[in-house]
C-alpha cells in the first residue's frame, strides 16, 4: 500500500497570474481634449515602440477595443481585440516584436467632439476616445 500511495501523482500547483505593472496615469489625460487626444495617440505610439505595457494600461479604457479591418470595407473579416487585457496581449504578441516607427511630431487629428466622447482620424486610422472619471481614455482604434 505504501508503494501505491507513493506513486500517485500530486496535483500541480495552479499557475499564478503575472501582475500587471502599475503606473500613474499621465497628466495629459486630464487636459482639454484638444491637447489630450493627440497626446493619447502619441503616447500609445511611444509606449508600443518601447514596450511600456504599464503605460499602455493607463491609456486604454477597460472596455476598449482594437479592430483590424484587414484592409476591406466588410466587417465580416475584421479581427477584434475586446477589452484592455486582450489589447495588452496583442501588444505582447504582435506589436512589441515588430514595433511601429516613431512619429516625427505629435499627429494632427481631425476631431469630432461630443460631451464625453470623441472620434479622430489620422491617415487610415480611426480613433475613438471616451471621457470617464475626469480623464480621457483610448476607447477604440480601427485600422
Order of alpha helices (4+ residues) and beta strands (2+ residues): alpha-alpha-alpha-beta-beta-alpha-beta-beta-beta-beta
